Amino acid sequence: MRVNEEEIPSVPDTAPKAVQKLQKAKNKPSIQEILDSIEPPSSTYRPIQVEDRPFQPKLPPGLVTPLDFFSLFITPSMLEQISDFTNTKAQKTGRTAKQRLWIPTSDAEIGVFMRILLFMNLISINRTESYWDTHSDMHGNPEISQAMSLT
């Protein structure tokens, strides 16, 4: 037996779920009714007023070197995790005949590598190898070649 939803003024809690669903859908306002109920924006716009104050960064005490700032974002435990994941992936992947023998890395090496990448992002040189160039005043950085070899 089919139930005509218009014949049911209110649906009791004991009615089948399908009938209850139909009644709830029937009582919902249409999208147009919802849009019509929203008040239009006012014609005058006034931005929020914020009091002027000097910029004061809230940094922990003792930040002196760039390494101190680096350590705010990259913790020793993060470097250790990256090192562990790198070594695990290298062991799982294995090596082909053309690849060099994998030597496990350490968290200290990962930290040096990440700092080199940050430096490379700040100072743009066309060839990556040029960052390790120690013979030219125009390119490279002696600290990079001292901290990590290119090969």
Residue frames as qw, qx, qy, qz and C-alpha x, y, z in Angstrom:
[[0.000, 0.890, 0.456, 0.000, 0.00, 0.00, 0.00],
 [0.418, 0.327, -0.008, 0.848, 1.44, 3.38, -1.02],
 [0.234, -0.709, -0.443, 0.497, 1.12, 6.37, 1.25],
 [0.283, 0.748, 0.234, 0.553, 0.28, 9.73, -0.23],
 [0.446, -0.097, -0.373, 0.808, 2.41, 12.28, 1.65],
 [0.149, -0.318, -0.097, -0.931, -0.16, 15.06, 1.18],
 [0.649, -0.475, -0.467, -0.368, -2.72, 13.06, 3.14],
 [0.709, -0.354, -0.441, 0.422, -0.45, 12.96, 6.20],
 [0.068, -0.949, -0.021, -0.308, -0.56, 16.33, 8.02],
 [0.206, -0.746, 0.592, -0.223, 1.97, 15.26, 10.65],
 [0.757, 0.192, -0.624, -0.014, 3.94, 12.09, 10.84],
 [0.742, -0.626, 0.155, -0.184, 3.93, 10.24, 14.14],
 [0.167, -0.676, 0.718, 0.012, 7.20, 8.78, 15.45],
 [0.679, -0.035, 0.729, -0.082, 5.85, 5.31, 14.76],
 [0.699, 0.661, 0.004, -0.273, 5.52, 5.96, 11.00],
 [0.900, 0.138, 0.162, 0.380, 7.93, 4.18, 8.69],
 [0.452, -0.511, 0.166, 0.712, 11.28, 5.93, 8.26],
 [0.310, 0.253, 0.557, 0.728, 10.65, 6.61, 4.57],
 [0.099, -0.809, -0.510, -0.276, 7.46, 8.52, 5.42],
 [0.448, -0.786, -0.122, 0.408, 9.25, 10.47, 8.18],
 [0.480, -0.194, 0.356, 0.778, 11.99, 11.38, 5.69],
 [0.163, 0.537, 0.573, 0.598, 9.44, 12.65, 3.17],
 [0.262, -0.883, -0.389, -0.017, 7.76, 14.80, 5.81],
 [0.503, -0.627, 0.067, 0.591, 11.10, 16.31, 6.93],
 [0.394, 0.067, 0.479, 0.782, 12.07, 17.08, 3.33],
 [0.020, 0.717, 0.571, 0.399, 8.70, 18.72, 2.77],
 [0.362, -0.882, -0.254, 0.162, 9.21, 21.05, 5.78],
 [0.578, -0.294, 0.156, 0.745, 12.69, 22.27, 4.70],
 [0.236, 0.844, 0.050, -0.479, 12.89, 25.75, 3.18],
 [0.786, 0.532, 0.161, 0.271, 13.98, 26.03, -0.43],
 [0.608, -0.060, 0.043, 0.791, 17.31, 27.57, -1.37],
 [0.078, 0.561, 0.273, 0.778, 15.49, 30.63, -2.72],
 [0.513, -0.781, -0.292, -0.204, 13.67, 31.06, 0.62],
 [0.733, -0.441, -0.086, 0.511, 16.99, 30.92, 2.45],
 [0.446, 0.179, 0.181, 0.858, 18.58, 33.45, 0.07],
 [0.136, -0.700, -0.340, -0.613, 15.59, 35.77, 0.40],
 [0.617, -0.735, -0.279, 0.042, 15.87, 35.72, 4.19],
 [0.658, -0.185, -0.049, 0.728, 19.44, 37.06, 4.13],
 [0.017, 0.933, 0.158, -0.324, 19.67, 40.81, 4.60],
 [0.643, 0.657, -0.010, 0.393, 21.58, 42.68, 1.91],
 [0.614, -0.177, -0.214, 0.739, 24.92, 44.18, 2.97],
 [0.067, -0.871, -0.228, 0.429, 24.95, 47.78, 4.08],
 [0.561, 0.784, 0.096, 0.248, 25.99, 50.40, 1.54],
 [0.020, -0.896, 0.389, -0.214, 28.77, 51.79, 3.74],
 [0.911, 0.012, -0.312, 0.268, 31.94, 49.85, 4.38],
 [0.205, -0.870, 0.368, -0.258, 34.16, 50.63, 7.33],
 [0.716, 0.241, -0.617, 0.219, 37.27, 48.50, 7.83],
 [0.745, -0.577, -0.279, 0.186, 38.19, 47.32, 11.30],
 [0.066, 0.893, -0.299, 0.330, 40.35, 49.86, 13.07],
 [0.886, -0.187, -0.250, 0.344, 43.54, 48.42, 14.51],
 [0.285, -0.941, 0.122, 0.135, 45.66, 50.51, 16.80],
 [0.587, 0.672, -0.379, 0.244, 49.15, 51.28, 15.55],
 [0.697, -0.657, 0.287, 0.033, 51.90, 49.66, 17.54],
 [0.151, 0.705, -0.672, -0.170, 55.55, 48.88, 16.87],
 [0.899, 0.141, -0.394, -0.132, 56.40, 45.44, 15.61],
 [0.317, -0.609, 0.673, -0.276, 57.85, 43.33, 18.40],
 [0.740, 0.126, -0.640, -0.167, 58.68, 39.71, 17.51],
 [0.701, -0.529, 0.345, -0.330, 58.25, 37.37, 20.43],
 [0.735, 0.379, -0.555, 0.087, 61.31, 35.16, 20.22],
 [0.849, -0.476, -0.162, 0.165, 62.82, 32.99, 22.90],
 [0.191, -0.915, 0.342, 0.096, 65.91, 34.47, 24.53],
 [0.599, -0.431, 0.617, 0.273, 69.36, 33.44, 23.37],
 [0.746, 0.530, 0.366, 0.171, 68.76, 33.44, 19.61],
 [0.218, -0.768, 0.299, 0.523, 72.01, 34.75, 18.20],
 [0.154, -0.329, 0.757, 0.544, 73.18, 32.69, 15.22],
 [0.598, 0.179, -0.415, -0.663, 71.33, 31.51, 12.13],
 [0.403, 0.021, -0.914, 0.032, 71.69, 27.98, 13.52],
 [0.107, 0.170, 0.685, -0.700, 69.70, 29.06, 16.59],
 [0.529, 0.293, 0.008, -0.797, 66.85, 30.19, 14.32],
 [0.531, 0.203, -0.746, -0.346, 67.12, 26.98, 12.24],
 [0.206, -0.020, -0.924, 0.320, 66.79, 24.96, 15.45],
 [0.391, 0.137, 0.380, -0.827, 63.48, 26.67, 16.22],
 [0.722, 0.302, -0.136, -0.607, 61.88, 24.93, 13.25],
 [0.822, 0.241, -0.514, -0.043, 63.96, 21.79, 12.72],
 [0.631, -0.643, 0.363, -0.239, 64.58, 19.92, 15.96],
 [0.046, -0.501, 0.863, 0.051, 67.29, 17.31, 16.57],
 [0.559, 0.111, 0.791, -0.222, 64.62, 14.60, 16.83],
 [0.666, 0.657, 0.120, -0.333, 63.29, 15.60, 13.39],
 [0.290, 0.718, -0.609, -0.173, 66.79, 15.31, 11.92],
 [0.305, -0.270, 0.906, -0.112, 67.18, 11.90, 13.54],
 [0.675, 0.369, 0.562, -0.304, 63.87, 10.72, 12.06],
 [0.572, 0.745, -0.180, -0.290, 64.81, 11.97, 8.58],
 [0.057, 0.603, -0.793, -0.060, 68.14, 10.19, 8.87],
 [0.478, -0.042, 0.854, -0.203, 66.48, 6.94, 10.00],
 [0.692, 0.543, 0.352, -0.321, 63.90, 7.07, 7.20],
 [0.412, 0.768, -0.421, -0.252, 66.58, 7.85, 4.61],
 [0.089, -0.453, 0.887, -0.005, 68.73, 4.92, 5.71],
 [0.584, 0.166, 0.744, -0.278, 65.74, 2.55, 5.85],
 [0.661, 0.665, 0.096, -0.334, 64.61, 3.54, 2.35],
 [0.269, 0.712, -0.623, -0.178, 68.14, 3.11, 1.00],
 [0.291, -0.255, 0.917, -0.101, 68.37, -0.38, 2.51],
 [0.643, 0.368, 0.595, -0.312, 64.98, -1.43, 1.12],
 [0.560, 0.751, -0.098, -0.335, 65.67, -0.03, -2.34],
 [0.849, -0.063, 0.356, 0.385, 69.09, -1.59, -2.77],
 [0.022, 0.750, -0.322, -0.577, 71.42, -0.36, -5.48],
 [0.849, 0.520, 0.092, -0.022, 71.96, -0.98, -9.14],
 [0.826, 0.039, 0.109, 0.551, 75.32, -1.49, -10.83],
 [0.333, 0.637, 0.093, 0.689, 75.55, 2.22, -11.79],
 [0.395, -0.854, -0.042, -0.335, 74.92, 3.51, -8.27],
 [0.197, 0.545, -0.657, 0.483, 77.54, 4.07, -5.60],
 [0.496, -0.225, -0.793, 0.273, 77.65, 1.99, -2.44],
 [0.375, -0.782, -0.207, -0.454, 75.26, 3.42, 0.17],
 [0.380, 0.081, -0.604, 0.696, 76.94, 4.72, 3.30],
 [0.290, -0.716, -0.632, 0.069, 74.41, 5.31, 6.11],
 [0.095, 0.618, -0.019, 0.780, 73.79, 8.96, 6.90],
 [0.341, -0.318, -0.650, 0.600, 73.47, 10.60, 10.29],
 [0.055, -0.879, -0.464, 0.093, 71.27, 13.29, 11.77],
 [0.306, -0.682, 0.146, 0.648, 74.27, 15.65, 11.77],
 [0.282, -0.025, 0.645, 0.710, 74.78, 15.13, 8.01],
 [0.073, 0.667, 0.697, 0.252, 71.08, 15.69, 7.34],
 [0.196, -0.866, -0.249, 0.387, 71.25, 18.95, 9.34],
 [0.295, -0.463, 0.389, 0.740, 74.26, 20.15, 7.31],
 [0.221, 0.260, 0.757, 0.557, 72.52, 19.17, 4.06],
 [0.005, -0.805, -0.593, -0.024, 69.35, 21.07, 5.01],
 [0.225, -0.804, -0.016, 0.551, 71.36, 24.19, 5.91],
 [0.294, -0.191, 0.586, 0.730, 73.16, 23.96, 2.55],
 [0.143, 0.532, 0.750, 0.366, 69.77, 23.76, 0.81],
 [0.108, -0.886, -0.368, 0.260, 68.59, 26.87, 2.67],
 [0.282, -0.603, 0.283, 0.690, 71.76, 28.72, 1.64],
 [0.271, 0.087, 0.729, 0.623, 71.29, 27.59, -1.97],
 [0.073, 0.740, 0.658, 0.117, 67.76, 28.98, -1.86],
 [0.178, -0.880, -0.133, 0.421, 69.05, 32.38, -0.69],
 [0.088, -0.666, 0.491, 0.554, 72.02, 32.66, -3.06],
 [0.834, 0.453, 0.272, -0.159, 71.12, 31.67, -6.62],
 [0.135, -0.560, 0.682, 0.452, 73.89, 30.22, -8.81],
 [0.684, 0.357, -0.345, -0.534, 73.21, 28.64, -12.22],
 [0.714, 0.190, -0.674, -0.013, 75.09, 25.39, -11.66],
 [0.800, -0.576, -0.072, -0.153, 74.66, 23.41, -8.45],
 [0.867, -0.005, -0.153, 0.474, 78.31, 22.31, -8.55],
 [0.280, 0.636, -0.111, 0.710, 79.36, 25.97, -8.35],
 [0.566, -0.761, 0.011, -0.316, 78.30, 26.15, -4.70],
 [0.890, -0.368, 0.116, 0.244, 81.28, 23.89, -3.93],
 [0.632, 0.609, -0.051, 0.477, 83.68, 25.89, -6.14],
 [0.586, -0.698, -0.069, 0.407, 86.63, 27.07, -4.05],
 [0.590, 0.017, 0.287, 0.755, 88.64, 28.63, -6.93],
 [0.111, 0.538, 0.369, 0.750, 86.42, 31.56, -7.80],
 [0.027, -0.129, -0.438, 0.889, 85.45, 34.64, -5.84],
 [0.412, -0.041, -0.286, -0.864, 82.22, 34.89, -7.82],
 [0.785, -0.175, -0.444, -0.394, 80.77, 31.54, -6.85],
 [0.726, -0.072, -0.646, 0.225, 80.68, 29.08, -4.06],
 [0.478, -0.761, 0.188, -0.396, 81.13, 29.24, -0.38],
 [0.319, 0.450, -0.797, 0.246, 84.14, 27.71, 1.37],
 [0.460, -0.208, 0.648, -0.570, 81.97, 26.62, 4.30],
 [0.880, 0.206, 0.026, -0.427, 79.89, 24.42, 2.00],
 [0.736, 0.433, -0.518, 0.039, 82.87, 22.55, 0.57],
 [0.061, 0.419, -0.762, 0.489, 84.34, 22.18, 4.07],
 [0.590, -0.116, 0.494, -0.628, 81.07, 20.90, 5.57],
 [0.812, 0.226, 0.513, -0.165, 80.09, 18.39, 2.86],
 [0.246, -0.275, 0.690, 0.622, 81.81, 17.03, -0.20],
 [0.551, 0.357, -0.203, -0.726, 80.09, 17.16, -3.57],
 [0.596, 0.215, -0.727, -0.265, 80.74, 13.48, -4.28]]
